[in-house]
């Protein structure tokens, strides 16, 4: 498994073909955190120092995972989710900082980024407990797998859980250096079973981990290398040749056989991507993904009245903070191709932003502020500038 993980991450990047004599590339990988794979790639000479750095990286990842995991019963988030309305717990500074980032983006987006959609994420079958090998129905809205597939939820259950959504129903306060989280959202009842408001910060935890690891690597004296957390969040230093050449995966097939639609140079930056093709299911030709629109309770990019599925299929952001990047790319996907241009015109959210959507049967538009830096690799993809405000 480690060799396979390493191969996957190496495929994420297109490295310079020039021969590198020194320094040499040192790598480590793990699947112990965030229920995903993480990998560290650093250029240096000192193997012992690299091993010490990797140990500190793992300690950082572990502390974040233990704070915000929805699966660990003693994490801050799991303890909060178990609270009744009116309950309050003390939380770690890590959880408080991640939640503050979520609240910042929630305000910036007019509430479109909202980690309290977690009950609906669970309803649609995208929470960790829906691992098919261990899953057993326990909630009144649960469905049994049929022929290896989980049936779609009932409309009345979506409507019943929607009142639980609202980050303003969660109060964060600090007192004498300690942080406290209180649940003010009233519970709902489904078939006589009480369902409480719940929180999931996993959508930005991996980006937050990239931010913290990037700080750590610089403190340890590294200038060249990168760190990947899952397939959607990355922290870059520089490359021995100067810049990395990042290949951006296609969210839709396009016309060429390449797996990516464009390449962009990057260094000393973080990268975040949200997509409707990652963590999704396909039913009758329709993609249902884990990104839930807090306004409707449904996954993004639902088919329109004519049965056509459009919307932003993938959003990528290069910026200073992967935590903010993870949240903001989610916002772009929720906004869709009609609302995203105006949002991007109003807000400068990163060095490079790319939002891909299908404009017609044969064309995919890439809304971007980095057209001059991109090299397209599929003729079906077309660059469009972000409009002026």
C-alpha positions as YAML, in Angstrom:
chain: A
units: angstrom
residues:
- id: 1
  name: UNK
  ca: [0.00, 0.00, 0.00]
- id: 2
  name: UNK
  ca: [2.72, 2.66, 0.79]
- id: 3
  name: UNK
  ca: [4.27, 2.18, -2.66]
- id: 4
  name: UNK
  ca: [0.88, 2.65, -4.31]
- id: 5
  name: UNK
  ca: [0.20, 5.80, -2.26]
- id: 6
  name: UNK
  ca: [3.55, 7.23, -3.24]
- id: 7
  name: UNK
  ca: [2.87, 6.52, -6.90]
- id: 8
  name: UNK
  ca: [-0.47, 8.32, -6.72]
- id: 9
  name: UNK
  ca: [1.06, 11.43, -5.25]
- id: 10
  name: UNK
  ca: [3.93, 11.48, -7.71]
- id: 11
  name: UNK
  ca: [1.31, 11.50, -10.48]
- id: 12
  name: UNK
  ca: [-0.14, 14.70, -9.05]
- id: 13
  name: UNK
  ca: [2.92, 16.67, -10.11]
- id: 14
  name: UNK
  ca: [4.79, 17.06, -13.35]
- id: 15
  name: UNK
  ca: [8.41, 17.50, -12.42]
- id: 16
  name: UNK
  ca: [11.13, 19.17, -14.45]
- id: 17
  name: UNK
  ca: [12.95, 16.72, -16.71]
- id: 18
  name: UNK
  ca: [16.37, 18.20, -16.08]
- id: 19
  name: UNK
  ca: [18.80, 15.98, -14.20]
- id: 20
  name: UNK
  ca: [19.04, 16.73, -10.48]
- id: 21
  name: UNK
  ca: [22.38, 15.89, -8.99]
- id: 22
  name: UNK
  ca: [21.89, 17.40, -5.54]
- id: 23
  name: UNK
  ca: [20.01, 17.68, -3.27]
- id: 24
  name: UNK
  ca: [18.20, 14.39, -3.29]
- id: 25
  name: UNK
  ca: [14.48, 13.77, -2.82]
- id: 26
  name: UNK
  ca: [13.41, 12.18, 0.47]
- id: 27
  name: UNK
  ca: [9.86, 10.90, 0.94]
- id: 28
  name: UNK
  ca: [7.49, 9.54, 3.59]
- id: 29
  name: UNK
  ca: [3.79, 8.69, 3.50]
- id: 30
  name: UNK
  ca: [1.04, 7.65, 5.91]
- id: 31
  name: UNK
  ca: [-2.65, 6.76, 5.93]
- id: 32
  name: UNK
  ca: [-3.09, 7.23, 9.68]
- id: 33
  name: UNK
  ca: [-4.83, 10.61, 9.64]
- id: 34
  name: UNK
  ca: [-8.08, 12.13, 8.30]
- id: 35
  name: UNK
  ca: [-9.08, 8.77, 6.81]
- id: 36
  name: UNK
  ca: [-6.90, 9.56, 3.80]
- id: 37
  name: UNK
  ca: [-3.31, 9.39, 2.63]
- id: 38
  name: UNK
  ca: [-0.72, 12.09, 3.28]
- id: 39
  name: UNK
  ca: [2.79, 12.34, 1.87]
- id: 40
  name: UNK
  ca: [5.89, 14.48, 2.40]
- id: 41
  name: UNK
  ca: [8.48, 15.15, -0.31]
- id: 42
  name: UNK
  ca: [11.55, 17.17, 0.67]
- id: 43
  name: UNK
  ca: [14.88, 17.89, -1.02]
- id: 44
  name: UNK
  ca: [17.90, 17.76, 1.25]
- id: 45
  name: UNK
  ca: [21.00, 15.92, 2.39]
- id: 46
  name: UNK
  ca: [20.39, 15.02, 6.02]
- id: 47
  name: UNK
  ca: [18.30, 11.86, 6.35]
- id: 48
  name: UNK
  ca: [18.27, 12.08, 10.15]
- id: 49
  name: UNK
  ca: [16.93, 15.63, 10.08]
- id: 50
  name: UNK
  ca: [14.31, 14.57, 7.55]
- id: 51
  name: UNK
  ca: [13.20, 11.72, 9.83]
- id: 52
  name: UNK
  ca: [12.91, 14.14, 12.76]
- id: 53
  name: UNK
  ca: [10.89, 16.52, 10.61]
- id: 54
  name: UNK
  ca: [8.58, 13.72, 9.49]
- id: 55
  name: UNK
  ca: [7.96, 12.78, 13.14]
- id: 56
  name: UNK
  ca: [6.94, 16.39, 13.86]
- id: 57
  name: UNK
  ca: [4.71, 16.42, 10.78]
- id: 58
  name: UNK
  ca: [2.92, 13.29, 12.00]
- id: 59
  name: UNK
  ca: [2.53, 14.81, 15.47]
- id: 60
  name: UNK
  ca: [0.95, 17.88, 13.87]
- id: 61
  name: UNK
  ca: [-1.43, 15.77, 11.77]
- id: 62
  name: UNK
  ca: [-2.39, 13.67, 14.77]
- id: 63
  name: UNK
  ca: [-3.21, 16.65, 16.97]
- id: 64
  name: UNK
  ca: [-5.48, 18.13, 14.29]
- id: 65
  name: UNK
  ca: [-7.19, 14.81, 13.55]
- id: 66
  name: UNK
  ca: [-7.80, 14.15, 17.26]
- id: 67
  name: UNK
  ca: [-9.41, 17.59, 17.58]
- id: 68
  name: UNK
  ca: [-11.86, 17.54, 14.67]
- id: 69
  name: UNK
  ca: [-12.48, 13.93, 13.68]
- id: 70
  name: UNK
  ca: [-16.18, 13.04, 13.46]
- id: 71
  name: UNK
  ca: [-15.30, 9.38, 14.05]
- id: 72
  name: UNK
  ca: [-13.20, 9.59, 17.24]
- id: 73
  name: UNK
  ca: [-15.69, 9.70, 20.10]
- id: 74
  name: UNK
  ca: [-13.41, 11.84, 22.28]
- id: 75
  name: UNK
  ca: [-12.63, 14.51, 19.67]
- id: 76
  name: UNK
  ca: [-13.93, 18.04, 20.15]
- id: 77
  name: UNK
  ca: [-16.25, 17.73, 17.16]
- id: 78
  name: UNK
  ca: [-17.64, 14.32, 18.13]
- id: 79
  name: UNK
  ca: [-18.30, 15.51, 21.70]
- id: 80
  name: UNK
  ca: [-20.02, 18.62, 20.37]
- id: 81
  name: UNK
  ca: [-22.15, 16.56, 17.99]
- id: 82
  name: UNK
  ca: [-23.35, 14.44, 20.91]
- id: 83
  name: UNK
  ca: [-24.58, 17.50, 22.82]
- id: 84
  name: UNK
  ca: [-28.27, 18.36, 23.13]
- id: 85
  name: UNK
  ca: [-29.45, 21.85, 22.22]
- id: 86
  name: UNK
  ca: [-28.19, 24.24, 24.91]
- id: 87
  name: UNK
  ca: [-25.18, 22.09, 25.77]
- id: 88
  name: UNK
  ca: [-21.64, 23.46, 25.88]
- id: 89
  name: UNK
  ca: [-18.14, 21.93, 25.92]
- id: 90
  name: UNK
  ca: [-14.59, 23.19, 26.20]
- id: 91
  name: UNK
  ca: [-12.58, 22.71, 23.01]
- id: 92
  name: UNK
  ca: [-8.94, 22.95, 21.97]
- id: 93
  name: UNK
  ca: [-7.30, 26.00, 20.42]
- id: 94
  name: UNK
  ca: [-6.93, 23.96, 17.20]
- id: 95
  name: UNK
  ca: [-10.68, 23.41, 16.88]
- id: 96
  name: UNK
  ca: [-11.36, 27.04, 17.76]
- id: 97
  name: UNK
  ca: [-8.97, 28.24, 15.05]
- id: 98
  name: UNK
  ca: [-10.43, 25.94, 12.38]
- id: 99
  name: UNK
  ca: [-13.96, 26.95, 13.33]
- id: 100
  name: UNK
  ca: [-12.96, 30.63, 13.14]
- id: 101
  name: UNK
  ca: [-11.76, 30.09, 9.57]
- id: 102
  name: UNK
  ca: [-15.07, 28.39, 8.77]
- id: 103
  name: UNK
  ca: [-16.96, 31.33, 10.24]
- id: 104
  name: UNK
  ca: [-14.88, 33.81, 8.22]
- id: 105
  name: UNK
  ca: [-15.69, 32.07, 4.94]
- id: 106
  name: UNK
  ca: [-19.31, 31.57, 6.04]
- id: 107
  name: UNK
  ca: [-19.62, 35.36, 6.41]
- id: 108
  name: UNK
  ca: [-17.77, 36.12, 3.18]
- id: 109
  name: UNK
  ca: [-19.97, 33.74, 1.20]
- id: 110
  name: UNK
  ca: [-23.27, 34.81, 2.68]
- id: 111
  name: UNK
  ca: [-23.65, 31.47, 4.46]
- id: 112
  name: UNK
  ca: [-22.83, 29.21, 1.52]
- id: 113
  name: UNK
  ca: [-19.91, 27.63, 3.34]
- id: 114
  name: UNK
  ca: [-21.57, 25.94, 6.29]
- id: 115
  name: UNK
  ca: [-20.08, 22.92, 8.10]
- id: 116
  name: UNK
  ca: [-23.39, 22.33, 9.90]
- id: 117
  name: UNK
  ca: [-24.69, 20.58, 6.75]
- id: 118
  name: UNK
  ca: [-23.21, 17.41, 8.27]
- id: 119
  name: UNK
  ca: [-26.60, 15.77, 9.08]
- id: 120
  name: UNK
  ca: [-27.43, 16.08, 5.38]
- id: 121
  name: UNK
  ca: [-24.01, 14.76, 4.37]
- id: 122
  name: UNK
  ca: [-24.85, 11.78, 6.55]
- id: 123
  name: UNK
  ca: [-28.34, 11.49, 5.06]
- id: 124
  name: UNK
  ca: [-26.90, 11.29, 1.54]
- id: 125
  name: UNK
  ca: [-24.47, 8.56, 2.64]
- id: 126
  name: UNK
  ca: [-21.20, 10.50, 2.53]
- id: 127
  name: UNK
  ca: [-20.25, 10.31, 6.22]
- id: 128
  name: UNK
  ca: [-17.61, 7.80, 7.41]
- id: 129
  name: UNK
  ca: [-20.15, 5.35, 8.84]
- id: 130
  name: UNK
  ca: [-21.35, 4.47, 5.33]
- id: 131
  name: UNK
  ca: [-18.35, 2.28, 4.66]
- id: 132
  name: UNK
  ca: [-20.13, -0.58, 2.94]
- id: 133
  name: UNK
  ca: [-18.21, -3.33, 4.73]
- id: 134
  name: UNK
  ca: [-19.21, -2.09, 8.21]
- id: 135
  name: UNK
  ca: [-22.39, -0.09, 7.61]
- id: 136
  name: UNK
  ca: [-25.59, -1.05, 9.37]
- id: 137
  name: UNK
  ca: [-28.77, 1.12, 9.27]
- id: 138
  name: UNK
  ca: [-29.39, 2.83, 12.61]
- id: 139
  name: UNK
  ca: [-31.22, 6.08, 11.79]
- id: 140
  name: UNK
  ca: [-34.82, 6.26, 10.59]
- id: 141
  name: UNK
  ca: [-33.64, 7.76, 7.29]
- id: 142
  name: UNK
  ca: [-31.01, 5.05, 6.67]
- id: 143
  name: UNK
  ca: [-31.32, 2.76, 3.66]
- id: 144
  name: UNK
  ca: [-29.91, -0.69, 3.07]
- id: 145
  name: UNK
  ca: [-27.51, -1.20, 0.17]
- id: 146
  name: UNK
  ca: [-29.18, -2.78, -2.87]
- id: 147
  name: UNK
  ca: [-26.90, -4.56, -5.32]
- id: 148
  name: UNK
  ca: [-23.96, -2.72, -3.82]
- id: 149
  name: UNK
  ca: [-25.61, 0.70, -4.14]
- id: 150
  name: UNK
  ca: [-27.13, 2.97, -1.52]
- id: 151
  name: UNK
  ca: [-30.59, 4.24, -2.59]
- id: 152
  name: UNK
  ca: [-31.13, 8.01, -2.67]
- id: 153
  name: UNK
  ca: [-32.78, 9.59, 0.40]
- id: 154
  name: UNK
  ca: [-36.45, 10.53, 0.62]
- id: 155
  name: UNK
  ca: [-37.41, 14.16, -0.02]
- id: 156
  name: UNK
  ca: [-39.25, 14.45, 3.29]
- id: 157
  name: UNK
  ca: [-36.09, 13.47, 5.18]
- id: 158
  name: UNK
  ca: [-34.09, 16.16, 3.36]
- id: 159
  name: UNK
  ca: [-36.72, 18.74, 4.33]
- id: 160
  name: UNK
  ca: [-36.79, 17.47, 7.92]
- id: 161
  name: UNK
  ca: [-33.02, 17.87, 8.41]
- id: 162
  name: UNK
  ca: [-32.65, 21.23, 6.66]
- id: 163
  name: UNK
  ca: [-33.59, 23.25, 9.81]
- id: 164
  name: UNK
  ca: [-30.43, 21.90, 11.49]
- id: 165
  name: UNK
  ca: [-28.27, 23.85, 9.03]
- id: 166
  name: UNK
  ca: [-26.99, 27.20, 10.26]
- id: 167
  name: UNK
  ca: [-23.55, 28.07, 11.59]
- id: 168
  name: UNK
  ca: [-25.05, 30.97, 13.51]
- id: 169
  name: UNK
  ca: [-26.65, 28.38, 15.78]
- id: 170
  name: UNK
  ca: [-23.20, 27.52, 17.15]
- id: 171
  name: UNK
  ca: [-21.62, 29.92, 19.65]
- id: 172
  name: UNK
  ca: [-17.84, 30.07, 20.10]
- id: 173
  name: UNK
  ca: [-16.46, 31.98, 23.06]
- id: 174
  name: UNK
  ca: [-13.12, 32.45, 24.78]
- id: 175
  name: UNK
  ca: [-12.70, 32.87, 28.49]
- id: 176
  name: UNK
  ca: [-9.36, 33.22, 30.29]
- id: 177
  name: UNK
  ca: [-7.52, 31.56, 27.37]
- id: 178
  name: UNK
  ca: [-9.94, 28.63, 27.16]
- id: 179
  name: UNK
  ca: [-12.40, 28.06, 24.29]
- id: 180
  name: UNK
  ca: [-16.00, 26.91, 24.58]
- id: 181
  name: UNK
  ca: [-18.54, 25.77, 22.01]
- id: 182
  name: UNK
  ca: [-22.29, 25.90, 22.64]
- id: 183
  name: UNK
  ca: [-25.10, 24.37, 20.58]
- id: 184
  name: UNK
  ca: [-28.11, 26.68, 20.20]
- id: 185
  name: UNK
  ca: [-29.85, 25.02, 17.25]
- id: 186
  name: UNK
  ca: [-33.07, 23.20, 18.22]
- id: 187
  name: UNK
  ca: [-33.18, 19.48, 17.44]
- id: 188
  name: UNK
  ca: [-35.62, 17.95, 14.95]
- id: 189
  name: UNK
  ca: [-37.58, 14.71, 15.17]
- id: 190
  name: UNK
  ca: [-37.81, 12.09, 12.42]
- id: 191
  name: UNK
  ca: [-40.18, 9.21, 13.04]
- id: 192
  name: UNK
  ca: [-39.89, 9.87, 16.76]
- id: 193
  name: UNK
  ca: [-36.08, 9.90, 16.76]
- id: 194
  name: UNK
  ca: [-34.41, 13.13, 17.90]
- id: 195
  name: UNK
  ca: [-31.66, 14.40, 15.60]
- id: 196
  name: UNK
  ca: [-29.38, 17.14, 16.89]
- id: 197
  name: UNK
  ca: [-27.41, 19.76, 14.96]
- id: 198
  name: UNK
  ca: [-23.96, 18.51, 14.08]
- id: 199
  name: UNK
  ca: [-20.69, 19.95, 12.83]
- id: 200
  name: UNK
  ca: [-18.05, 18.65, 10.44]
- id: 201
  name: UNK
  ca: [-14.79, 20.58, 10.04]
- id: 202
  name: UNK
  ca: [-13.19, 17.89, 7.90]
- id: 203
  name: UNK
  ca: [-13.75, 19.99, 4.79]
- id: 204
  name: UNK
  ca: [-10.98, 22.38, 5.84]
- id: 205
  name: UNK
  ca: [-9.00, 20.24, 8.31]
- id: 206
  name: UNK
  ca: [-6.72, 18.86, 5.59]
- id: 207
  name: UNK
  ca: [-6.07, 22.35, 4.27]
- id: 208
  name: UNK
  ca: [-5.39, 23.55, 7.82]
- id: 209
  name: UNK
  ca: [-2.94, 20.67, 8.20]
- id: 210
  name: UNK
  ca: [-1.14, 21.80, 5.02]
- id: 211
  name: UNK
  ca: [-0.84, 25.32, 6.44]
- id: 212
  name: UNK
  ca: [0.63, 24.09, 9.70]
- id: 213
  name: UNK
  ca: [3.00, 21.66, 7.98]
- id: 214
  name: UNK
  ca: [4.23, 24.39, 5.63]
- id: 215
  name: UNK
  ca: [5.07, 26.56, 8.64]
- id: 216
  name: UNK
  ca: [6.84, 23.63, 10.27]
- id: 217
  name: UNK
  ca: [8.92, 22.84, 7.17]
- id: 218
  name: UNK
  ca: [10.15, 26.41, 6.96]
- id: 219
  name: UNK
  ca: [10.99, 26.43, 10.67]
- id: 220
  name: UNK
  ca: [13.00, 23.25, 10.10]
- id: 221
  name: UNK
  ca: [15.03, 25.00, 7.41]
- id: 222
  name: UNK
  ca: [13.56, 23.43, 4.29]
- id: 223
  name: UNK
  ca: [13.18, 25.51, 1.12]
- id: 224
  name: UNK
  ca: [12.40, 22.82, -1.45]
- id: 225
  name: UNK
  ca: [9.67, 20.18, -1.43]
- id: 226
  name: UNK
  ca: [5.95, 19.75, -0.91]
- id: 227
  name: UNK
  ca: [3.35, 18.11, 1.31]
- id: 228
  name: UNK
  ca: [0.07, 16.52, 0.16]
- id: 229
  name: UNK
  ca: [-2.90, 15.79, 2.43]
- id: 230
  name: UNK
  ca: [-5.51, 13.73, 0.65]
- id: 231
  name: UNK
  ca: [-6.00, 14.31, -3.04]
- id: 232
  name: UNK
  ca: [-7.30, 17.88, -2.69]
- id: 233
  name: UNK
  ca: [-4.93, 19.89, -0.47]
- id: 234
  name: UNK
  ca: [-1.25, 20.60, -1.03]
- id: 235
  name: UNK
  ca: [1.48, 22.85, 0.39]
- id: 236
  name: UNK
  ca: [4.42, 23.79, -1.86]
- id: 237
  name: UNK
  ca: [7.86, 25.14, -1.14]
- id: 238
  name: UNK
  ca: [10.04, 25.52, -4.22]
- id: 239
  name: UNK
  ca: [11.44, 22.90, -6.61]
- id: 240
  name: UNK
  ca: [15.15, 22.47, -7.42]
- id: 241
  name: UNK
  ca: [14.38, 23.77, -10.91]
- id: 242
  name: UNK
  ca: [12.47, 26.78, -9.53]
- id: 243
  name: UNK
  ca: [8.75, 26.14, -9.91]
- id: 244
  name: UNK
  ca: [6.66, 23.02, -9.82]
- id: 245
  name: UNK
  ca: [4.61, 22.38, -12.93]
- id: 246
  name: UNK
  ca: [1.25, 21.39, -11.45]
- id: 247
  name: UNK
  ca: [-1.07, 19.35, -13.63]
- id: 248
  name: UNK
  ca: [-4.77, 20.00, -13.05]
- id: 249
  name: UNK
  ca: [-6.98, 16.93, -13.33]
- id: 250
  name: UNK
  ca: [-9.96, 16.91, -15.64]
- id: 251
  name: UNK
  ca: [-13.37, 16.92, -13.96]
- id: 252
  name: UNK
  ca: [-14.91, 15.93, -17.30]
- id: 253
  name: UNK
  ca: [-13.43, 13.81, -20.09]
- id: 254
  name: UNK
  ca: [-12.94, 16.47, -22.77]
- id: 255
  name: UNK
  ca: [-11.60, 15.52, -26.19]
- id: 256
  name: UNK
  ca: [-8.01, 14.42, -25.55]
- id: 257
  name: UNK
  ca: [-6.64, 11.31, -23.83]
- id: 258
  name: UNK
  ca: [-4.71, 13.26, -21.18]
- id: 259
  name: UNK
  ca: [-5.76, 12.97, -17.53]
- id: 260
  name: UNK
  ca: [-5.28, 16.71, -16.97]
- id: 261
  name: UNK
  ca: [-6.67, 19.76, -18.72]
- id: 262
  name: UNK
  ca: [-3.91, 22.28, -17.92]
- id: 263
  name: UNK
  ca: [-0.52, 22.88, -16.33]
- id: 264
  name: UNK
  ca: [0.41, 25.84, -14.13]
- id: 265
  name: UNK
  ca: [3.76, 26.81, -12.53]
- id: 266
  name: UNK
  ca: [3.74, 27.26, -8.76]
- id: 267
  name: UNK
  ca: [5.99, 27.52, -5.73]
- id: 268
  name: UNK
  ca: [5.72, 28.74, -2.12]
- id: 269
  name: UNK
  ca: [1.95, 28.51, -2.19]
- id: 270
  name: UNK
  ca: [-0.87, 26.19, -1.17]
- id: 271
  name: UNK
  ca: [-3.30, 24.46, -3.52]
- id: 272
  name: UNK
  ca: [-6.89, 23.42, -2.85]
- id: 273
  name: UNK
  ca: [-9.39, 21.69, -5.12]
- id: 274
  name: UNK
  ca: [-13.08, 20.87, -4.71]
- id: 275
  name: UNK
  ca: [-14.91, 18.77, -7.26]
- id: 276
  name: UNK
  ca: [-18.20, 16.98, -7.84]
- id: 277
  name: UNK
  ca: [-16.29, 13.91, -9.04]
- id: 278
  name: UNK
  ca: [-14.48, 13.23, -5.76]
- id: 279
  name: UNK
  ca: [-16.48, 11.38, -3.08]
- id: 280
  name: UNK
  ca: [-19.52, 10.98, -5.30]
- id: 281
  name: UNK
  ca: [-21.96, 8.37, -6.55]
- id: 282
  name: UNK
  ca: [-23.49, 7.88, -9.98]
- id: 283
  name: UNK
  ca: [-27.18, 7.04, -10.26]
- id: 284
  name: UNK
  ca: [-28.91, 6.82, -13.65]
- id: 285
  name: UNK
  ca: [-26.21, 8.97, -15.22]
- id: 286
  name: UNK
  ca: [-26.44, 11.70, -12.53]
- id: 287
  name: UNK
  ca: [-23.49, 12.62, -10.30]
- id: 288
  name: UNK
  ca: [-24.42, 13.07, -6.63]
- id: 289
  name: UNK
  ca: [-21.47, 14.43, -4.66]
- id: 290
  name: UNK
  ca: [-20.63, 15.14, -1.03]
- id: 291
  name: UNK
  ca: [-20.79, 18.94, -1.45]
- id: 292
  name: UNK
  ca: [-24.22, 19.85, -0.09]
- id: 293
  name: UNK
  ca: [-25.89, 23.17, -0.89]
- id: 294
  name: UNK
  ca: [-26.98, 24.53, 2.52]
- id: 295
  name: UNK
  ca: [-29.87, 26.36, 0.84]
- id: 296
  name: UNK
  ca: [-31.52, 23.21, -0.49]
- id: 297
  name: UNK
  ca: [-30.09, 20.19, 1.33]
- id: 298
  name: UNK
  ca: [-29.22, 18.61, -2.03]
- id: 299
  name: UNK
  ca: [-25.80, 17.97, -3.57]
- id: 300
  name: UNK
  ca: [-24.54, 20.65, -5.94]
- id: 301
  name: UNK
  ca: [-25.11, 20.45, -9.68]
- id: 302
  name: UNK
  ca: [-28.47, 18.72, -9.58]
- id: 303
  name: UNK
  ca: [-30.10, 18.26, -13.01]
- id: 304
  name: UNK
  ca: [-32.26, 21.16, -14.20]
- id: 305
  name: UNK
  ca: [-35.86, 20.93, -15.38]
- id: 306
  name: UNK
  ca: [-34.65, 19.50, -18.68]
- id: 307
  name: UNK
  ca: [-32.59, 16.81, -16.97]
- id: 308
  name: UNK
  ca: [-29.29, 18.50, -17.83]
- id: 309
  name: UNK
  ca: [-26.56, 18.41, -15.17]
- id: 310
  name: UNK
  ca: [-24.41, 21.51, -15.23]
- id: 311
  name: UNK
  ca: [-22.67, 23.60, -12.57]
- id: 312
  name: UNK
  ca: [-19.03, 24.01, -11.60]
- id: 313
  name: UNK
  ca: [-17.45, 20.56, -11.80]
- id: 314
  name: UNK
  ca: [-14.12, 21.57, -10.30]
- id: 315
  name: UNK
  ca: [-12.64, 24.60, -8.55]
- id: 316
  name: UNK
  ca: [-8.93, 25.02, -7.82]
- id: 317
  name: UNK
  ca: [-7.31, 27.80, -5.82]
- id: 318
  name: UNK
  ca: [-3.65, 28.71, -5.30]
- id: 319
  name: UNK
  ca: [-3.38, 30.99, -2.28]
- id: 320
  name: UNK
  ca: [-1.57, 31.59, 1.02]
- id: 321
  name: UNK
  ca: [-3.80, 29.36, 3.14]
- id: 322
  name: UNK
  ca: [-5.04, 25.92, 2.14]
- id: 323
  name: UNK
  ca: [-7.62, 26.02, 4.94]
- id: 324
  name: UNK
  ca: [-9.24, 29.09, 3.43]
- id: 325
  name: UNK
  ca: [-8.65, 27.61, -0.03]
- id: 326
  name: UNK
  ca: [-10.51, 24.41, 0.84]
- id: 327
  name: UNK
  ca: [-13.51, 26.39, 2.06]
- id: 328
  name: UNK
  ca: [-13.49, 28.88, -0.81]
- id: 329
  name: UNK
  ca: [-13.31, 26.24, -3.54]
- id: 330
  name: UNK
  ca: [-16.35, 24.63, -1.92]
- id: 331
  name: UNK
  ca: [-18.10, 28.00, -2.08]
- id: 332
  name: UNK
  ca: [-17.33, 28.34, -5.81]
- id: 333
  name: UNK
  ca: [-18.77, 24.89, -6.48]
- id: 334
  name: UNK
  ca: [-21.95, 25.78, -4.60]
- id: 335
  name: UNK
  ca: [-22.27, 29.13, -6.38]
- id: 336
  name: UNK
  ca: [-22.15, 27.49, -9.79]
- id: 337
  name: UNK
  ca: [-21.30, 29.06, -13.12]
- id: 338
  name: UNK
  ca: [-24.01, 31.73, -12.88]
- id: 339
  name: UNK
  ca: [-23.12, 33.20, -9.48]
- id: 340
  name: UNK
  ca: [-19.38, 32.46, -9.23]
- id: 341
  name: UNK
  ca: [-18.21, 35.13, -11.75]
- id: 342
  name: UNK
  ca: [-19.78, 37.96, -9.73]
- id: 343
  name: UNK
  ca: [-18.36, 36.57, -6.47]
- id: 344
  name: UNK
  ca: [-14.87, 36.36, -7.99]
- id: 345
  name: UNK
  ca: [-15.20, 39.86, -9.42]
- id: 346
  name: UNK
  ca: [-15.99, 41.20, -5.93]
- id: 347
  name: UNK
  ca: [-13.40, 39.23, -3.97]
- id: 348
  name: UNK
  ca: [-9.70, 38.65, -4.64]
- id: 349
  name: UNK
  ca: [-9.33, 35.23, -3.05]
- id: 350
  name: UNK
  ca: [-6.02, 33.90, -4.37]
- id: 351
  name: UNK
  ca: [-3.06, 34.13, -6.70]
- id: 352
  name: UNK
  ca: [-4.73, 31.79, -9.17]
- id: 353
  name: UNK
  ca: [-8.32, 30.57, -9.31]
- id: 354
  name: UNK
  ca: [-9.80, 28.13, -11.81]
- id: 355
  name: UNK
  ca: [-13.47, 27.14, -11.95]
- id: 356
  name: UNK
  ca: [-14.41, 24.56, -14.60]
- id: 357
  name: UNK
  ca: [-17.93, 24.07, -15.92]
- id: 358
  name: UNK
  ca: [-19.52, 22.51, -19.00]
- id: 359
  name: UNK
  ca: [-20.81, 25.32, -21.23]
- id: 360
  name: UNK
  ca: [-22.10, 23.02, -23.98]
- id: 361
  name: UNK
  ca: [-21.79, 19.44, -25.15]
- id: 362
  name: UNK
  ca: [-18.23, 19.83, -26.46]
- id: 363
  name: UNK
  ca: [-16.86, 22.77, -24.48]
- id: 364
  name: UNK
  ca: [-15.70, 23.23, -20.89]
- id: 365
  name: UNK
  ca: [-15.07, 26.78, -19.75]
- id: 366
  name: UNK
  ca: [-12.30, 27.57, -17.25]
- id: 367
  name: UNK
  ca: [-13.12, 30.78, -15.40]
- id: 368
  name: UNK
  ca: [-9.72, 32.07, -14.27]
- id: 369
  name: UNK
  ca: [-7.51, 35.02, -13.36]
- id: 370
  name: UNK
  ca: [-4.38, 33.12, -14.43]
- id: 371
  name: UNK
  ca: [-4.87, 32.61, -18.17]
- id: 372
  name: UNK
  ca: [-1.35, 33.86, -18.93]
- id: 373
  name: UNK
  ca: [0.19, 31.17, -16.70]
- id: 374
  name: UNK
  ca: [-1.82, 28.19, -17.92]
- id: 375
  name: UNK
  ca: [-0.88, 25.71, -20.61]
- id: 376
  name: UNK
  ca: [-3.97, 23.87, -21.83]
- id: 377
  name: UNK
  ca: [-3.69, 20.20, -22.77]
- id: 378
  name: UNK
  ca: [-7.23, 19.52, -24.03]
- id: 379
  name: UNK
  ca: [-8.92, 21.46, -26.83]
- id: 380
  name: UNK
  ca: [-12.33, 21.00, -25.20]
- id: 381
  name: UNK
  ca: [-11.27, 23.36, -22.39]
- id: 382
  name: UNK
  ca: [-11.51, 27.11, -23.02]
- id: 383
  name: UNK
  ca: [-10.10, 29.90, -20.82]
- id: 384
  name: UNK
  ca: [-12.43, 32.71, -19.74]
- id: 385
  name: UNK
  ca: [-11.29, 35.78, -17.79]
- id: 386
  name: UNK
  ca: [-12.97, 36.69, -14.51]
- id: 387
  name: UNK
  ca: [-15.21, 39.67, -15.31]
- id: 388
  name: UNK
  ca: [-14.57, 43.11, -13.85]
- id: 389
  name: UNK
  ca: [-16.75, 44.14, -10.89]
...
